[in-house]
Amino acid sequence: MKEINIKSAKHWMRRAIYLALPFGLALSSCDENKLLNPIPNIQLQDAFLFDTPERVLGQVNGIYTSMKDGSLYGGRYLMLADIRGEDFINRTQNVFTGYDAWSHTVTSGSNDASSGWGSSYTAINAANLIIDGLAAYPTAVSETLAAQYLAEAKFVRAFCYFGLVTRYGQPYTKDKGASAGVPLRLKGETTPANNDMARSTVAEVYAQILKDLDEAEAGLPLTYTTALLNTTRAHKNTAIAFKTRVYLTMGDYAKVVTEAKKIVSEAAPFSAPTGVKNQLQANVATPFMTDYTTTESIFSMPMTVLNIVAGQNSLAYTYNLNLEYNLNASGILGDPTWPATDARKTNFTRVAGGVTYLKKYNQTNPALDYVPLLRYAEVLLNYSEAAAKTGDLAKSVALLKAVRNRSDAAYVFPDASISTADALVKTIWIERRIELLGEGLRSNDLLRNLLTIPAKGSGGLSAPAVAPTQPEYIFPIPNAELSTNKLI
């Protein structure tokens, strides 16, 4: 795991200095000298990072910063997950904006294989270092804060492992997780000494994800003091919402229902009864174009003028500025059940040069759109699908209508599309493609249902269909890991 190998003592000392600098104005000249000329000793480095509550908080903030990396949840991870599906057409053959992923030609040497792997493990290692540090320095912060920070680190670790196992491991539903997954690293590393590690099974990785999420739910606060923090840091509802995605991916529909009921009221209008009052906004455009911190946005990566993801990792750049991909006229854009009157079509698409583009990420210079990682609309659709799968068609339809009619109040689902469980599930899958377009969920929806990734193409560029039995169905382990991990 090359990216973790570089986390040497010297690197972590530099990082410690960086995180401490905002608080340096109050330091004496003696303290300043210590900062600028640190002793390169790992034990002293650990003590330095955990010797004040402010520095511990800096480490916690750092795990979210690691998640926000442009090659991870700051942009590229979502983009690669969507363009593998059938709803986007590549225009540039640019390998730096996902052409290999779009065309299903990812190899162990491809940038698309290596970028997400390395940045995921970097974020996981940052979370592990906090978990280890809080145990080693139990008086660094109050018991209450320690429990919260530990929960936040476990949430981030679970989120990143889910991204890894769903990209580089076979779907859990294929064989109940018996296939090889990814190395399960649960200790913080500052040297390459423990780099050799075999892959855990998919089931083992999921078990750890759920363990982390259950413990995170127990330790996370119900709410923070501002809407910004409620959107950008994990709280109880964040962990619960994410569990609905994890259980849905595993095909454990009863567990999806159990978790969803914690944050979805019994009747419409649906909202979370405890903690942050997560709910849909009246206007679907609000969370994307007006206010990134509404209660619909359960968890997002924030952007500011001085702290953005720019260039080829930016979703706004890829979809709406450099126009690397247009929406496929034969994909969800052309589905007859998505009429032109739907607010998602009028707000989130635009036509230029005779083709249609996604403009859900609308701020291009600078790219200030928050990156949505969990929205309440997804929770309702996760719950809707699970309810249909477990026989509660009435609840499933009510949840489905809450999402659809928010954007198209006049739309009426044909009876044939919702009258049976099978028909209803397929209708929900279509709704997911419309509602969550460009939010990084299409690949996982195809794979968790063991569906063939459809062929697509236009203008001379094409990509073949990929069946669940083909090696291209998942990403290969990157060369950086193969060359440095003898047990992989």
C-alpha positions, 0 to 999 in steps of 0.5 A, spaced: 500 500 500 504 505 497 500 511 499 501 508 507 508 507 506 510 514 505 507 516 512 514 516 515 515 519 522 518 525 518 511 526 514 507 525 520 511 531 524 510 535 518 503 534 518 502 535 526 506 542 525 501 544 520 495 542 524 497 546 530 499 552 526 492 555 527 493 555 534 500 558 534 499 565 535 498 564 542 505 560 543 511 563 546 518 563 542 520 557 546 514 553 543 515 556 536 522 553 536 519 546 538 514 547 532 519 549 527 525 544 530 521 537 532 525 531 535 523 526 529 521 521 535 514 517 533 513 517 541 514 524 542 510 525 535 504 521 538 504 525 545 505 532 541 498 530 537 494 528 543 497 533 548 491 539 547 484 538 546 485 543 540 490 538 537 486 532 538 480 536 534 485 538 529 486 530 528 479 529 527 478 535 522 483 531 518 480 525 517 474 529 514 479 532 510 482 526 507 475 524 505 475 530 501 481 528 497 479 530 490 480 522 488 476 520 493 469 523 496 471 530 494 469 528 486 472 522 483 470 517 486 462 519 485 464 520 478 467 513 476 461 510 480 456 513 475 460 513 468 461 506 469 453 505 468 449 507 462 447 514 463 453 518 461 457 518 454 464 520 454 466 525 449 474 526 450 477 519 451 481 523 457 484 517 462 484 523 467 477 524 467 475 516 467 475 514 460 478 507 462 472 506 467 467 508 462 470 504 457 471 498 462 478 498 460 481 499 467 487 495 469 492 494 475 496 500 472 490 505 471 489 511 474 482 509 475 484 503 479 490 506 483 487 513 485 481 511 489 485 505 493 490 509 495 486 515 498 481 511 501 487 507 505 490 514 507 483 516 510 482 509 513 489 510 516 488 517 519 482 514 522 486 509 525 491 513 528 485 517 532 482 511 534 489 508 537 491 515 539 485 516 544 486 509 547 493 511 548 492 518 551 485 517 555 486 524 558 487 528 552 480 530 552 474 529 556 470 522 556 464 525 552 469 528 547 473 522 546 467 518 545 464 522 540 471 523 536 472 515 536 465 515 533 467 519 528 473 516 526 469 509 526 464 512 521 469 515 516 473 508 517 466 504 515 465 509 509 471 508 506 471 501 507 464 500 504 467 504 498 473 500 497 469 493 498 464 495 493 469 497 488 474 492 488 470 486 491 465 482 488 458 484 490 456 481 497 449 478 494 453 474 489 456 469 494 454 472 501 461 475 501 465 469 501 469 472 495 476 476 497 475 483 499 480 488 501 486 488 506 482 490 513 487 495 516 485 497 523 491 499 526 494 506 525 501 505 521 507 510 521 512 506 517 511 500 512 513 495 517 506 492 517 504 493 509 504 485 508 497 483 509 492 478 506 485 480 503 479 479 508 473 476 505 467 481 503 463 478 508 469 480 513 469 487 511 462 488 511 462 485 518 467 490 520 463 496 517 457 494 521 461 494 527 464 500 526 457 503 524 453 501 530 459 503 535 459 510 531 451 510 532 452 509 539 457 515 540 455 520 535 452 526 538 444 527 536 446 534 533 451 539 533 450 547 534 450 549 527 447 547 520 454 547 517 456 542 522 450 537 521 451 537 514 459 536 514 460 532 520 457 525 522 451 525 527 447 519 529 442 520 523 448 520 519 451 513 521 443 510 521 442 513 514 449 510 511 447 503 514 441 503 510 445 503 504 450 498 507 444 493 508 441 494 502 447 493 498 448 486 502 440 484 500 438 484 508 432 488 507 429 487 513 435 490 517 434 496 512 427 497 514 429 497 521 434 502 521 430 506 516 424 506 521 429 510 526 430 516 522 423 516 517 417 517 521 411 513 520 407 517 515 408 523 510 411 528 510 417 523 512 422 526 517 427 524 522 423 524 529 430 524 533 436 528 532 437 532 526 430 533 523 432 530 516 427 531 511 426 532 504 426 540 502 420 542 498 424 544 492 429 539 489 434 544 487 435 547 494 440 542 497 444 543 490 443 550 488 441 555 494 443 552 501 447 546 501 446 545 509 439 544 509 436 538 513 436 534 506 443 533 506 445 528 511 452 528 510 456 532 504 463 534 503 464 542 503 467 547 499 469 554 500 473 559 496 480 557 499 478 550 500 475 547 494 476 541 489 478 543 482 480 541 475 479 534 473 477 531 480 471 536 480 464 534 479 462 541 476 469 541 471 467 534 469 460 534 467 458 542 467 465 546 465 469 542 460 463 537 458 467 531 459 460 527 459 453 528 456 447 524 458 445 518 454 439 520 450 438 512 450 439 512 458 435 515 464 434 521 460 430 518 455 426 514 459 418 515 458 417 515 465 421 522 466 417 527 463 420 534 461 415 537 467 419 534 472 423 539 476 429 535 476 430 535 469 428 542 468 433 544 474 439 539 473 440 538 465 441 543 460 442 542 452 448 545 448 450 543 441 444 538 441 446 534 447 444 534 454 449 535 460 448 534 467 448 541 471 447 538 478 453 541 480 452 548 477 458 552 480 464 552 476 469 557 477 470 556 483 467 549 484 463 551 490 458 546 490 458 541 496 459 534 494 453 530 497 454 523 500 448 522 503 441 525 502 434 524 505 432 522 498 436 516 498 434 514 505 427 514 503 428 510 496 432 505 500 427 504 505 422 504 499 425 498 496 426 494 502 419 495 504 417 492 497 422 486 498 419 485 505 412 485 502 409 492 505 407 495 498 403 500 501 409 503 505 413 502 499 409 506 494 408 512 499 415 513 500 416 512 492 411 518 491 414 522 496 420 523 492 417 523 485 411 528 487 416 532 490 419 534 483 413 532 479 406 533 483 402 531 477 405 525 476 401 518 477 405 512 477 401 507 472 398 501 476 402 496 473 408 499 475 406 499 482 401 493 483 406 487 484 413 487 488 417 485 482 414 491 478 414 496 484 422 494 485 423 496 478 420 502 478 424 504 484 430 502 481 428 507 475 426 513 480 433 512 483 437 513 477 433 519 476 433 522 483 440 520 484 443 522 478 451 524 478 451 522 486 455 516 485 450 510 486 449 507 479 455 502 479 453 500 486 446 499 484 447 495 478 452 490 482 448 489 488 443 487 484 447 482 480 445 486 473 449 486 467 452 493 466 449 495 459 453 497 453 453 504 451 456 509 446 455 515 441 459 519 436 464 513 435 465 511 442 462 505 445 463 501 451 461 494 451 456 490 456 459 487 462 456 481 465 457 479 473 461 473 471 467 478 467 473 480 471 471 487 468 465 487 473 469 490 479 476 494 479 483 490 479 487 491 485 492 497 483 500 495 481 502 500 487 499 495 492 501 489 488 508 491 488 509 493 496 504 487 499 507 480 498 500 477 501 495 480 496 
